[in-house]
């Protein structure tokens, strides 16, 4: 029993760890959360899947065996003792009990026996009478079923552990060890490529796998993950996903419900059923239960617009792709062609974000949904749906890859309408975003036209001259203002604000040829001022070419809006000077195709766990609320005629306050009888 208690303690500690520590997460998530050292420690013990580790299953098995042995050894003794009245006790033994009573009553032995029997019946005792030459023994008991509590509680441990073992990976691993099962090879691309030894048939007694189905698609297989390897579980029915249902709140566009509209076809009887499977509303058939587990993109079709972010070109192009698809992209910069491979990593039709929380980071579609549904719904009033986004990877001919995450629609940040373009360089875990201001029509056209104009030496020269004509800067001669302004625009076009700082500081320039240190800060201020005012003229030139009116500062509000636009545009242009690709892809249109992930489970241990839980409730209730009582009463003739002597003792396994009160009542009743 001590061994079983020790094993149970280990299981409790392991279960606490499995509850506190998120299970089945990726290696990167554990490393980010706990660090490399603790992840190494966790991986040694397999705590990411603690309930299916070999040592946890071994402890569970030993606990079942140990507790079963205890039951087999002690249950017969308990049942025998429970049924026994212990009428073999001697009169002298009663004197050793702490709760005893000896009285002489003024009635004969037969009457005293009858009165004692009546009292025992009234108090709910069962008794057995034993007549001997020394007198009459009444051996009474009640609450002897208390012993069943111990039996039920220990049986519950065994039954629950057996249920846990049945629902674990143990049955499947036994088939792998002894049934020559092998995992799906990395070269298998289709179901037909999966060999028989990598398949578990529909008669498999226990499994838990995922069925991923795109809208309009069907599947009769589940994917099992066992020990880091993948296996195929054959289902006795076919599942077709008619539609993945998402319902949104009208007020803020957040999702409030998601479910799978499926058609289930029995492969043997050809019986067809239409069902809606959603969270907390599973569907069961042939002992298999389907749960709404998660969801992902099922190959949405995207029409992307490519914007040049380098060079003087402004012409956009379109690219038709699907999520998880790959395409070749050829760009031309300075007369040179460069090849890129584009891979669409993910597409999210909604992005629920708190725009006041700082830098946005892309989350999975499931995380977006769960953030605003279920128990999390309504807790954060500042979140809103900012629209679709696309995540893609550009790989160059040297196989150097950079990840991008771009939002389709502009959003209001710091009182300005901006487009966000995210960049994640190799080795970085976070996205950095370029904020590009939207024009009056809510598009990127004006900003992109200004970017191209900044790259055009002729446009820079015109803007510098236009600024010089209006300038009243008394620090320089009129003929010096134009080249300074043109120089500021040229330096900024190549290197952004950092380029201006490096130019003035003389980076990569011999010390003797650098600008004197005491003149560097004033020179930086001049170049930045000239850059800003020349950029205003550059924008007017762009607007004139587009047939638009020049910008005006007719009112304070208009001046503030234009100042914000220029500030954002210059910051974005500075960031684009180090943008790692010559093009940027934005969503123009899309056809959303959703895929649902259903968890298919066969859990034979579920009934066992329910039964064990019932046994545990019965056992605990019996142990706590049914009290074992035993009374022995020796009744023999007294020393005088028509009198008898009663020697009695009362005992219990637990001598509680209730037991003491019951003994005092027993003493009081028979003491009163003695007085009469």
Secondary structure as the mmCIF struct_conf table of DSSP 4:
data_model
#
loop_
_struct_conf.conf_type_id
_struct_conf.id
_struct_conf.beg_label_comp_id
_struct_conf.beg_label_asym_id
_struct_conf.beg_label_seq_id
_struct_conf.end_label_comp_id
_struct_conf.end_label_asym_id
_struct_conf.end_label_seq_id
HELX_RH_AL_P HELX_RH_AL_P1 UNK A 2 UNK A 20
BEND BEND1 UNK A 21 UNK A 21
HELX_LH_PP_P HELX_LH_PP_P1 UNK A 22 UNK A 22
BEND BEND2 UNK A 23 UNK A 24
HELX_RH_AL_P HELX_RH_AL_P2 UNK A 27 UNK A 45
TURN_TY1_P TURN_TY1_P1 UNK A 46 UNK A 46
HELX_RH_3T_P HELX_RH_3T_P1 UNK A 47 UNK A 52
BEND BEND3 UNK A 53 UNK A 53
HELX_RH_AL_P HELX_RH_AL_P3 UNK A 54 UNK A 83
TURN_TY1_P TURN_TY1_P2 UNK A 87 UNK A 88
TURN_TY1_P TURN_TY1_P3 UNK A 91 UNK A 91
HELX_RH_3T_P HELX_RH_3T_P2 UNK A 92 UNK A 96
BEND BEND4 UNK A 98 UNK A 99
STRN STRN1 UNK A 100 UNK A 105
BEND BEND5 UNK A 106 UNK A 107
HELX_RH_AL_P HELX_RH_AL_P4 UNK A 109 UNK A 122
TURN_TY1_P TURN_TY1_P4 UNK A 123 UNK A 124
STRN STRN2 UNK A 126 UNK A 132
TURN_TY1_P TURN_TY1_P5 UNK A 133 UNK A 134
STRN STRN3 UNK A 135 UNK A 142
TURN_TY1_P TURN_TY1_P6 UNK A 144 UNK A 145
HELX_RH_AL_P HELX_RH_AL_P5 UNK A 146 UNK A 167
BEND BEND6 UNK A 168 UNK A 169
HELX_RH_AL_P HELX_RH_AL_P6 UNK A 170 UNK A 178
TURN_TY1_P TURN_TY1_P7 UNK A 179 UNK A 180
HELX_LH_PP_P HELX_LH_PP_P2 UNK A 183 UNK A 185
TURN_TY1_P TURN_TY1_P8 UNK A 186 UNK A 187
BEND BEND7 UNK A 190 UNK A 190
HELX_RH_3T_P HELX_RH_3T_P3 UNK A 191 UNK A 193
BEND BEND8 UNK A 194 UNK A 194
HELX_RH_3T_P HELX_RH_3T_P4 UNK A 196 UNK A 198
STRN STRN4 UNK A 199 UNK A 200
TURN_TY1_P TURN_TY1_P9 UNK A 202 UNK A 203
BEND BEND9 UNK A 205 UNK A 206
STRN STRN5 UNK A 207 UNK A 214
TURN_TY1_P TURN_TY1_P10 UNK A 215 UNK A 216
STRN STRN6 UNK A 218 UNK A 226
TURN_TY1_P TURN_TY1_P11 UNK A 227 UNK A 228
STRN STRN7 UNK A 229 UNK A 248
TURN_TY1_P TURN_TY1_P12 UNK A 250 UNK A 252
STRN STRN8 UNK A 255 UNK A 266
TURN_TY1_P TURN_TY1_P13 UNK A 267 UNK A 269
STRN STRN9 UNK A 272 UNK A 278
TURN_TY1_P TURN_TY1_P14 UNK A 279 UNK A 280
STRN STRN10 UNK A 281 UNK A 281
STRN STRN11 UNK A 283 UNK A 285
TURN_TY1_P TURN_TY1_P15 UNK A 286 UNK A 287
STRN STRN12 UNK A 288 UNK A 297
STRN STRN13 UNK A 301 UNK A 308
BEND BEND10 UNK A 310 UNK A 312
STRN STRN14 UNK A 317 UNK A 322
TURN_TY1_P TURN_TY1_P16 UNK A 323 UNK A 324
STRN STRN15 UNK A 326 UNK A 333
TURN_TY1_P TURN_TY1_P17 UNK A 334 UNK A 335
STRN STRN16 UNK A 336 UNK A 348
BEND BEND11 UNK A 349 UNK A 349
STRN STRN17 UNK A 352 UNK A 354
TURN_TY1_P TURN_TY1_P18 UNK A 355 UNK A 356
BEND BEND12 UNK A 357 UNK A 359
HELX_RH_AL_P HELX_RH_AL_P7 UNK A 365 UNK A 370
TURN_TY1_P TURN_TY1_P19 UNK A 371 UNK A 371
BEND BEND13 UNK A 372 UNK A 373
HELX_RH_3T_P HELX_RH_3T_P5 UNK A 374 UNK A 376
TURN_TY1_P TURN_TY1_P20 UNK A 377 UNK A 378
BEND BEND14 UNK A 379 UNK A 379
TURN_TY1_P TURN_TY1_P21 UNK A 381 UNK A 382
STRN STRN18 UNK A 383 UNK A 385
STRN STRN19 UNK A 389 UNK A 396
TURN_TY1_P TURN_TY1_P22 UNK A 397 UNK A 398
STRN STRN20 UNK A 401 UNK A 407
BEND BEND15 UNK A 408 UNK A 409
STRN STRN21 UNK A 411 UNK A 413
TURN_TY1_P TURN_TY1_P23 UNK A 414 UNK A 415
STRN STRN22 UNK A 416 UNK A 424
TURN_TY1_P TURN_TY1_P24 UNK A 426 UNK A 427
BEND BEND16 UNK A 429 UNK A 430
STRN STRN23 UNK A 432 UNK A 437
TURN_TY1_P TURN_TY1_P25 UNK A 440 UNK A 441
BEND BEND17 UNK A 442 UNK A 444
HELX_RH_AL_P HELX_RH_AL_P8 UNK A 445 UNK A 455
HELX_RH_AL_P HELX_RH_AL_P9 UNK A 457 UNK A 470
TURN_TY1_P TURN_TY1_P26 UNK A 474 UNK A 475
BEND BEND18 UNK A 476 UNK A 476
HELX_RH_AL_P HELX_RH_AL_P10 UNK A 478 UNK A 505
TURN_TY1_P TURN_TY1_P27 UNK A 506 UNK A 508
BEND BEND19 UNK A 509 UNK A 509
HELX_RH_3T_P HELX_RH_3T_P6 UNK A 511 UNK A 513
BEND BEND20 UNK A 514 UNK A 514
HELX_LH_PP_P HELX_LH_PP_P3 UNK A 515 UNK A 516
HELX_RH_AL_P HELX_RH_AL_P11 UNK A 517 UNK A 545
TURN_TY1_P TURN_TY1_P28 UNK A 546 UNK A 547
HELX_LH_PP_P HELX_LH_PP_P4 UNK A 549 UNK A 551
BEND BEND21 UNK A 555 UNK A 555
HELX_RH_AL_P HELX_RH_AL_P12 UNK A 556 UNK A 576
TURN_TY1_P TURN_TY1_P29 UNK A 577 UNK A 578
BEND BEND22 UNK A 580 UNK A 582
STRN STRN24 UNK A 583 UNK A 591
STRN STRN25 UNK A 594 UNK A 602
TURN_TY1_P TURN_TY1_P30 UNK A 604 UNK A 604
HELX_RH_AL_P HELX_RH_AL_P13 UNK A 605 UNK A 625
STRN STRN26 UNK A 629 UNK A 637
BEND BEND23 UNK A 639 UNK A 640
TURN_TY1_P TURN_TY1_P31 UNK A 641 UNK A 642
STRN STRN27 UNK A 644 UNK A 651
BEND BEND24 UNK A 653 UNK A 654
HELX_RH_AL_P HELX_RH_AL_P14 UNK A 657 UNK A 675
#
